[in-house]
Amino acid sequence: MAPPVFILDNGASTIKCGFAQLNPKPRLIPNRVARLTKGFRQLFIADELEKCTAWEDLHWRVPFERGILTNWDIEKVVWDRVFSPAVMNVDPRELSLLVTEPPLNLPNVAASYDQMVFEEYEFASYFRCTSAALIPHGKLYGPKMPDAAILVESGHSFTHVTPLLRGVPVPAGIRRIDIGGNMMTNHLKTILSFRQFEMMDLGWVVQDIKHRLCYVSQDFKADIEAAHITQSKGADGKIPPNPLSRSYVLPDLAAEMLGHSLPTGRARSPTHPDHPTVSLTNERFSIPELLFHPSNIGLPQAGLAECVQQAIAALPEEARALAWYNIGVIGGSTMFNGFCQRLESEIRRRAPTHFRVVIHQAEDPITCTYTSAVPFAQSRQYHQLAVTKQQYEEVGSSGLRRLLAGDKRASLTPVPASSKRKAELLEEDEDEEDGAHATEEEDEEEVVPKRAKARAGRRVSGAGRAGIGKKKSASASGSGTPLPPTPAPAPIPLAAHGRQTRSRAKAG
């Protein structure tokens, strides 16, 4: 009997987790730890942060840095809390684990995943993949997954654009932007601290300001000009506030940890008139603009629309029309007001005029990966693709990487019945490529015995070389017998390569 599956969408900001058979909606747990800098220096792990009332005295530590898991000591503490009976009550030896990883993950980080899952927690089996490999099992693109699509994933610490061909990610077309929600929060924190109040230690307050007041501009130049227009005096002799300006009332950090925003035209809170307020004008739309123009802060990288164009160009020409029509967006940083409208207008300028551009937005961009993983974890395909602990002990992390990224991944998503003509064209291209590879393999088979004979001739003595030379000349003239082929060396078992120790996993 197949073991139950526990899904762990290991995000840089929050962990979305639950049992595939029991939890259609995930539980969100912060992926971080914090310690008080005063008093008893109490440690708060993951969901325990809800009990803390002195966030201004916390020293935060996170396992992810720019989308890469760099601190396994912190991650293990968080996972211990998630698997504990107080949170999810997970028994690893009786379960299978489905865990997500960032696109184009580093090999040493992937090997640390394997060692942590099988050596530290001893799960019965597990499967590791990216969010893009799970999205085709959901309903982001509709009831059926199209043959070609583009996935835009903008999370806490990165933004990735992944092309999908028949539900399988195309690694050559993946594009990355080093901008996520964390960088935008830090940039807004720096601007507000320079222009108004010192807020470098109030990151959670600045994040709430970003979520409440920031939006994506549809015309950045026009909004910049409107934000700097000086309003004329009204009938009462006062200068009215700018229409784009909004205010945020700061919390007192004693009875409340978060503030609240005020409606347009109001600068003071009627319920908290003594609390200071922060006013935002051009900051409201200049922060999300970094996703479309990273060069605004000196990052020499392409914007989001240009990355989508490059990802579509990596697909076969027959599949590009479907890719322009199926562009999905997930992740917390895609929840700004006006994000999809701006992305569609930017992509429309770069798309061919006879192609239609359609943006598919998830109902819940944060939990979309988890909800897409649930039907996959409940299917038979998952247990066929999952790697067992016995296989890990036999082949190690290097062999496990080949199993998880092998030919089985190509059959992860069935090909839908729509767009039959385009699918036939793609199959014809693949058949031509397979034929070319087959001819190359036949040529290699003819070359290998000759090289083996030459190597065998180098090992013998001078007399032996002379004898071999006579036999070769005789066989070339048709009067002699050819040499028997040299047997190929026995393959080295994968287990002989060894595995990294647990200390190496922690160092990684």
C-alpha positions as CSV (number, residue, x, y, z in Angstrom):
1,M,0.0,0.0,0.0
2,A,1.3,3.4,-0.9
3,P,2.1,5.7,2.0
4,P,0.2,9.0,2.5
5,V,1.7,12.1,1.0
6,F,2.7,15.2,2.9
7,I,3.1,18.3,0.7
8,L,5.7,20.9,1.7
9,D,5.8,24.0,-0.5
10,N,9.0,25.4,0.9
11,G,8.7,29.1,0.1
12,A,11.3,31.7,1.2
13,S,8.7,33.7,3.2
14,T,6.1,31.1,4.2
15,I,5.8,27.3,4.1
16,K,2.5,26.0,2.7
17,C,2.0,22.5,4.0
18,G,-0.6,19.8,4.6
19,F,-1.6,16.2,3.9
20,A,-2.7,15.6,0.3
21,Q,-5.7,13.3,1.4
22,L,-6.9,15.6,4.3
23,N,-6.0,19.2,3.6
24,P,-7.2,20.6,0.2
25,K,-6.1,24.0,1.5
26,P,-2.7,24.4,3.1
27,R,-1.6,25.8,6.4
28,L,0.7,28.8,6.1
29,I,3.7,28.9,8.5
30,P,6.4,31.6,8.5
31,N,9.8,30.2,7.3
32,R,12.0,32.0,9.7
33,V,13.1,32.3,13.3
34,A,13.6,35.3,15.6
35,R,15.2,35.9,19.0
36,L,14.6,38.7,21.4
37,T,17.6,41.0,21.8
38,K,16.6,42.0,25.3
39,G,15.7,40.2,28.5
40,F,15.8,36.4,28.4
41,R,16.5,36.4,24.6
42,Q,13.6,34.0,24.0
43,L,13.6,32.2,20.6
44,F,10.5,32.1,18.4
45,I,10.3,29.5,15.7
46,A,7.9,29.6,12.7
47,D,4.3,29.9,14.0
48,E,5.5,30.8,17.5
49,L,6.0,34.4,16.2
50,E,2.3,34.9,16.7
51,K,2.8,34.8,20.4
52,C,5.5,37.6,20.4
53,T,4.4,41.1,21.4
54,A,7.7,42.9,21.1
55,W,8.6,42.7,17.4
56,E,10.8,45.8,17.5
57,D,13.2,43.9,19.8
58,L,13.4,40.8,17.5
59,H,16.5,39.7,15.5
60,W,15.3,37.9,12.4
61,R,17.0,35.0,10.7
62,V,15.8,33.3,7.5
63,P,17.2,30.2,5.7
64,F,16.8,31.6,2.1
65,E,18.9,34.3,0.5
66,R,18.0,35.5,-3.0
67,G,16.0,32.4,-3.6
68,I,18.7,29.9,-2.6
69,L,18.5,27.9,0.6
70,T,21.8,28.9,2.2
71,N,21.3,28.1,5.9
72,W,20.2,24.5,6.6
73,D,20.6,25.0,10.4
74,I,17.7,27.4,10.4
75,E,15.7,25.4,8.0
76,K,16.0,22.2,10.0
77,V,14.8,24.1,13.1
78,V,11.8,25.3,11.2
79,W,11.1,21.9,9.7
80,D,11.3,20.3,13.2
81,R,8.6,22.7,14.3
82,V,6.4,22.0,11.3
83,F,6.7,18.2,11.7
84,S,6.2,18.3,15.5
85,P,2.9,17.1,17.1
86,A,2.1,20.7,18.1
87,V,1.8,21.8,14.4
88,M,1.3,19.1,11.8
89,N,2.0,15.9,13.7
90,V,4.1,14.2,10.9
91,D,5.6,10.7,11.3
92,P,8.2,10.7,8.5
93,R,8.8,7.0,8.5
94,E,5.2,6.4,7.5
95,L,4.8,9.1,4.9
96,S,6.0,10.2,1.5
97,L,7.2,13.9,1.1
98,L,6.5,16.1,-1.8
99,V,8.8,19.2,-1.5
100,T,9.3,22.1,-3.9
101,E,12.6,23.7,-4.8
102,P,13.5,26.9,-6.8
103,P,14.1,26.6,-10.5
104,L,17.6,25.8,-11.6
105,N,18.6,24.8,-8.1
106,L,22.3,24.3,-7.4
107,P,23.4,20.6,-7.3
108,N,25.0,20.9,-3.8
109,V,21.8,22.4,-2.4
110,A,19.7,19.7,-4.1
111,A,22.0,17.0,-2.5
112,S,21.4,18.6,0.9
113,Y,17.6,18.2,0.3
114,D,18.1,14.5,-0.3
115,Q,20.3,14.0,2.8
116,M,18.0,16.0,5.0
117,V,14.9,14.1,3.9
118,F,16.4,10.5,4.1
119,E,19.1,10.7,6.7
120,E,17.8,13.2,9.2
121,Y,14.0,12.6,9.0
122,E,14.0,9.1,7.3
123,F,10.9,9.6,5.1
124,A,9.7,6.5,3.3
125,S,9.9,8.2,-0.1
126,Y,9.9,11.7,-1.5
127,F,9.7,13.7,-4.7
128,R,11.4,17.0,-5.3
129,C,10.4,19.4,-8.1
130,T,9.8,23.0,-8.9
131,S,6.5,24.9,-8.8
132,A,6.4,25.0,-12.6
133,A,6.2,21.2,-12.7
134,L,3.2,21.1,-10.4
135,I,1.1,24.0,-11.9
136,P,0.0,21.9,-14.9
137,H,-2.0,19.6,-12.5
138,G,-4.0,22.6,-11.3
139,K,-6.6,24.9,-12.9
140,L,-4.5,28.0,-13.5
141,Y,-4.9,27.7,-17.3
142,G,-8.4,26.2,-17.2
143,P,-9.7,22.6,-17.0
144,K,-7.1,21.3,-19.5
145,M,-3.4,22.2,-19.6
146,P,-2.4,23.7,-23.0
147,D,0.5,22.2,-25.0
148,A,2.6,25.4,-24.5
149,A,2.4,28.0,-21.7
150,I,4.5,30.5,-19.7
151,L,4.6,30.7,-15.9
152,V,5.5,33.9,-14.2
153,E,6.4,33.3,-10.5
154,S,7.2,36.3,-8.4
155,G,7.7,35.5,-4.7
156,H,9.5,36.7,-1.7
157,S,13.1,36.7,-2.9
158,F,13.1,36.2,-6.7
159,T,11.0,36.3,-9.9
160,H,11.2,33.4,-12.4
161,V,9.7,33.1,-15.9
162,T,9.4,29.4,-17.0
163,P,8.3,28.1,-20.4
164,L,6.2,24.9,-20.3
165,L,6.0,22.5,-23.2
166,R,3.4,19.8,-22.8
167,G,3.5,20.4,-19.1
168,V,7.2,20.0,-18.7
169,P,9.5,23.0,-17.9
170,V,12.1,23.9,-20.5
171,P,15.3,24.7,-18.6
172,A,16.9,26.5,-21.5
173,G,14.1,29.1,-21.5
174,I,14.0,29.9,-17.8
175,R,14.7,33.5,-16.9
176,R,15.4,34.9,-13.5
177,I,15.1,38.5,-12.0
178,D,16.7,39.1,-8.6
179,I,13.7,41.1,-7.4
180,G,11.0,39.9,-5.1
181,G,8.9,41.1,-2.3
182,N,11.8,41.3,0.2
183,M,13.9,43.6,-2.0
184,M,10.9,45.9,-2.7
185,T,10.2,46.1,1.0
186,N,13.8,47.0,1.8
187,H,13.8,49.6,-0.9
188,L,10.7,51.2,0.4
189,K,12.1,51.0,3.9
190,T,15.2,52.9,2.8
191,I,13.2,55.6,1.0
192,L,10.8,56.3,3.9
193,S,13.7,56.3,6.4
194,F,15.5,58.9,4.3
195,R,12.5,61.1,3.6
196,Q,10.3,60.9,6.7
197,F,10.9,58.6,9.7
198,E,13.6,56.1,10.7
199,M,12.0,52.7,9.9
200,M,14.9,50.4,9.3
201,D,13.9,48.3,12.3
202,L,10.2,48.2,11.4
203,G,10.3,45.9,8.4
204,W,7.0,44.2,9.1
205,V,5.3,47.7,9.3
206,V,6.9,48.7,5.9
207,Q,5.7,45.4,4.4
208,D,2.1,46.2,5.6
209,I,2.4,49.7,4.0
210,K,3.5,48.1,0.7
211,H,0.6,45.7,0.7
212,R,-2.0,48.3,1.5
213,L,-0.9,51.3,-0.5
214,C,1.4,50.3,-3.4
215,Y,0.0,49.5,-6.9
216,V,1.4,49.0,-10.4
217,S,1.2,52.1,-12.6
218,Q,-0.3,51.7,-16.1
219,D,1.7,54.8,-17.3
220,F,4.7,55.4,-15.2
221,K,5.9,58.7,-16.8
222,A,2.4,60.2,-16.6
223,D,2.0,59.2,-12.9
224,I,5.4,60.6,-12.0
225,E,4.5,64.0,-13.5
226,A,1.1,63.9,-11.7
227,A,2.8,63.1,-8.4
228,H,5.0,66.2,-8.6
229,I,2.2,68.7,-9.7
230,T,1.6,71.4,-7.0
231,Q,-2.0,71.8,-6.3
232,S,-3.5,75.3,-6.3
233,K,-5.1,76.7,-3.2
234,G,-8.7,76.1,-2.5
235,A,-11.5,78.4,-1.4
236,D,-10.4,78.0,2.2
237,G,-6.8,79.1,1.4
238,K,-5.3,75.6,1.9
239,I,-3.4,73.5,-0.6
240,P,-5.4,70.3,-1.2
241,P,-3.4,67.0,-1.1
242,N,-2.2,65.3,-4.3
243,P,-4.8,62.9,-5.6
244,L,-2.2,60.1,-5.7
245,S,-1.1,60.7,-2.1
246,R,-2.2,58.3,0.7
247,S,-1.3,58.3,4.4
248,Y,-0.6,55.4,6.8
249,V,-1.0,55.7,10.5
250,L,1.9,54.1,12.4
251,P,1.2,51.8,15.3
252,D,2.2,52.5,18.9
253,L,4.0,49.1,19.2
254,A,2.4,48.5,22.6
255,A,-1.2,47.7,22.0
256,E,-0.9,47.1,18.3
257,M,1.9,46.0,16.0
258,L,0.5,47.2,12.7
259,G,-1.1,50.5,11.6
260,H,-3.8,51.3,9.2
261,S,-4.2,53.3,6.0
262,L,-6.4,56.4,5.6
263,P,-8.7,57.2,2.7
264,T,-7.7,59.7,0.0
265,G,-7.5,63.3,1.1
266,R,-7.3,62.5,4.9
267,A,-3.9,63.1,6.6
268,R,-4.8,62.3,10.3
269,S,-6.6,59.4,11.9
270,P,-9.9,60.3,13.7
271,T,-9.4,57.5,16.1
272,H,-5.6,58.0,16.7
273,P,-5.0,61.7,16.2
274,D,-1.8,61.6,18.3
275,H,-0.2,58.8,16.2
276,P,2.3,59.9,13.5
277,T,1.5,59.3,9.8
278,V,3.6,58.4,6.8
279,S,2.6,60.0,3.5
280,L,3.3,58.2,0.2
281,T,2.9,59.7,-3.3
282,N,5.3,58.5,-6.0
283,E,6.5,55.7,-3.7
284,R,3.2,54.0,-4.2
285,F,3.9,53.0,-7.8
286,S,7.7,53.3,-8.0
287,I,8.3,50.3,-5.8
288,P,6.4,47.7,-7.9
289,E,7.9,49.3,-11.0
290,L,11.2,47.5,-10.2
291,L,9.7,44.3,-11.6
292,F,9.3,45.9,-15.0
293,H,12.5,48.0,-14.9
294,P,15.2,46.6,-12.5
295,S,17.6,49.2,-13.9
296,N,15.9,51.8,-11.7
297,I,18.0,50.6,-8.8
298,G,21.0,49.7,-10.9
299,L,20.3,46.0,-11.6
300,P,21.6,45.2,-15.1
301,Q,18.8,42.7,-15.8
302,A,15.8,42.5,-18.2
303,G,12.4,43.5,-17.1
304,L,9.5,41.1,-16.6
305,A,7.9,41.6,-20.1
306,E,11.3,41.1,-21.8
307,C,11.9,37.9,-19.8
308,V,8.5,36.6,-21.0
309,Q,9.5,37.3,-24.6
310,Q,12.8,35.6,-24.2
311,A,11.2,32.5,-22.6
312,I,8.7,32.2,-25.5
313,A,11.5,32.5,-28.0
314,A,13.1,29.4,-26.4
315,L,10.1,27.3,-27.4
316,P,9.6,25.7,-30.9
317,E,8.1,28.1,-33.4
318,E,5.0,26.0,-33.7
319,A,4.2,26.3,-30.0
320,R,4.8,30.1,-29.6
321,A,1.2,31.1,-30.5
322,L,-0.1,29.0,-27.7
323,A,2.5,30.4,-25.3
324,W,1.4,34.0,-26.0
325,Y,-2.2,32.9,-25.3
326,N,-1.4,31.1,-22.0
327,I,0.7,33.3,-19.6
328,G,0.0,32.4,-15.9
329,V,1.1,34.4,-12.9
330,I,1.5,33.2,-9.3
331,G,3.3,34.4,-6.2
332,G,2.7,37.0,-3.6
333,S,4.4,39.8,-5.5
334,T,1.8,39.5,-8.3
335,M,-1.0,40.7,-6.1
336,F,-0.5,44.4,-6.6
337,N,-3.4,46.2,-8.0
338,G,-3.0,46.7,-11.8
339,F,-0.2,44.1,-12.1
340,C,-1.9,41.8,-14.7
341,Q,-3.2,44.8,-16.8
342,R,0.3,46.3,-16.9
343,L,2.0,43.0,-17.7
344,E,-0.5,42.4,-20.5
345,S,0.1,45.8,-22.1
346,E,3.9,45.4,-21.9
347,I,3.8,42.0,-23.5
348,R,1.3,43.1,-26.2
349,R,3.9,45.5,-27.5
350,R,6.4,42.7,-27.9
351,A,4.1,40.0,-29.3
352,P,3.3,39.6,-33.0
353,T,0.3,41.5,-34.1
354,H,-1.7,38.4,-35.2
355,F,-1.2,36.6,-31.9
356,R,-3.5,37.1,-28.9
357,V,-2.0,37.7,-25.4
358,V,-4.0,36.4,-22.4
359,I,-2.9,36.6,-18.8
360,H,-4.2,33.9,-16.4
361,Q,-4.2,34.9,-12.8
362,A,-4.7,32.4,-10.0
363,E,-7.5,32.8,-7.5
364,D,-5.0,32.6,-4.7
365,P,-1.5,33.3,-6.1
366,I,0.2,32.3,-2.8
367,T,-1.3,28.8,-2.4
368,C,-1.7,28.0,-6.1
369,T,1.3,25.7,-6.1
370,Y,0.0,23.7,-3.2
371,T,-3.5,23.3,-4.6
372,S,-2.0,22.2,-7.9
373,A,0.2,19.6,-6.0
374,V,-2.8,18.0,-4.3
375,P,-4.3,16.1,-7.3
376,F,-0.8,15.1,-8.4
377,A,0.0,13.7,-5.0
378,Q,-3.2,11.7,-5.0
379,S,-2.5,10.1,-8.4
380,R,-0.7,6.9,-9.2
381,Q,1.9,8.8,-11.2
382,Y,3.3,10.4,-8.0
383,H,4.1,7.0,-6.4
384,Q,5.7,5.9,-9.7
385,L,8.0,8.9,-9.8
386,A,8.7,9.2,-6.0
387,V,12.2,7.9,-4.9
388,T,12.3,5.5,-2.0
389,K,14.8,5.5,0.8
390,Q,16.2,2.2,-0.5
391,Q,17.0,3.7,-3.8
392,Y,18.8,6.6,-2.1
393,E,20.9,4.1,-0.1
394,E,21.8,2.3,-3.3
395,V,22.6,5.2,-5.7
396,G,23.3,8.2,-3.4
397,S,22.5,11.9,-4.2
398,S,24.1,11.9,-7.6
399,G,22.0,8.9,-8.8
400,L,18.9,10.4,-7.2
401,R,19.4,13.6,-9.2
402,R,19.3,11.5,-12.4
403,L,16.2,9.7,-11.3
404,L,14.3,12.9,-10.4
405,A,15.4,14.6,-13.6
406,G,15.3,11.6,-16.0
407,D,12.9,10.6,-18.7
408,K,10.1,9.9,-16.2
409,R,9.7,13.7,-15.7
410,A,8.6,13.9,-19.4
411,S,5.5,11.8,-18.6
412,L,4.5,13.8,-15.5
413,T,1.7,15.6,-17.4
414,P,-0.5,13.9,-20.0
415,V,-0.8,15.7,-23.4
416,P,-4.3,17.2,-23.8
417,A,-6.4,16.4,-26.9
418,S,-6.6,20.1,-27.9
419,S,-4.4,21.7,-30.6
420,K,-3.9,18.4,-32.4
421,R,-2.2,19.9,-35.4
422,K,0.4,21.7,-33.4
423,A,1.1,18.6,-31.4
424,E,1.6,16.6,-34.6
425,L,4.1,19.2,-35.9
426,L,6.0,19.0,-32.6
427,E,6.0,15.2,-32.8
428,E,7.4,15.3,-36.4
429,D,10.2,17.6,-35.2
430,E,11.0,15.2,-32.4
431,D,10.9,12.2,-34.7
432,E,13.4,14.0,-37.0
433,E,15.6,14.7,-34.0
434,D,15.4,11.1,-32.8
435,G,16.4,9.9,-36.3
436,A,19.4,12.2,-36.3
437,H,20.4,11.0,-32.8
438,A,20.0,7.4,-34.0
439,T,22.3,7.9,-36.9
440,E,24.9,9.6,-34.6
441,E,24.7,6.6,-32.2
442,E,25.2,4.2,-35.1
443,D,28.3,6.1,-36.2
444,E,29.6,6.1,-32.6
445,E,29.1,2.3,-32.4
446,E,31.3,1.9,-35.5
447,V,34.0,4.2,-34.1
448,V,34.2,2.7,-30.6
449,P,35.5,-0.8,-31.7
450,K,38.2,0.8,-33.8
451,R,39.3,3.0,-30.9
452,A,39.3,-0.1,-28.6
453,K,41.5,-1.9,-31.1
454,A,43.9,1.0,-31.2
455,R,44.1,1.1,-27.4
456,A,44.7,-2.6,-27.3
457,G,47.5,-2.3,-29.8
458,R,49.2,0.4,-27.6
459,R,49.4,-1.9,-24.6
460,V,51.3,-4.8,-26.3
461,S,55.0,-5.0,-26.9
462,G,56.8,-4.1,-30.1
463,A,56.6,-7.6,-31.5
464,G,52.9,-7.7,-30.7
465,R,52.4,-4.4,-32.5
466,A,54.1,-5.8,-35.6
467,G,51.9,-8.8,-35.5
468,I,48.8,-6.7,-35.2
469,G,50.0,-4.5,-38.0
470,K,50.4,-7.6,-40.2
471,K,46.9,-8.7,-39.3
472,K,45.4,-5.3,-40.1
473,S,47.1,-5.1,-43.4
474,A,45.9,-8.7,-44.2
475,S,42.4,-7.9,-43.2
476,A,42.4,-4.7,-45.3
477,S,43.5,-6.7,-48.4
478,G,40.9,-9.3,-47.7
479,S,43.4,-12.2,-47.1
480,G,43.4,-12.3,-43.3
481,T,40.9,-12.6,-40.5
482,P,39.8,-9.6,-38.4
483,L,40.6,-9.2,-34.8
484,P,37.9,-10.0,-32.2
485,P,36.4,-6.9,-30.7
486,T,37.8,-5.8,-27.4
487,P,35.3,-6.1,-24.5
488,A,34.1,-2.9,-23.0
489,P,35.0,-2.1,-19.4
490,A,32.5,-3.1,-16.7
491,P,30.4,-0.1,-15.6
492,I,31.1,1.3,-12.2
493,P,28.1,1.0,-9.9
494,L,26.6,4.3,-8.7
495,A,27.0,3.3,-5.1
496,A,30.7,3.2,-5.5
497,H,30.8,7.0,-6.0
498,G,29.7,7.4,-2.4
499,R,27.5,9.9,-0.7
500,Q,28.3,13.1,1.1
501,T,28.3,12.9,4.9
502,R,25.9,14.7,7.2
503,S,28.5,17.3,8.0
504,R,28.9,18.1,4.4
505,A,25.1,18.6,4.1
506,K,25.3,21.1,7.0
507,A,28.2,22.9,5.5
508,G,26.4,23.1,2.2
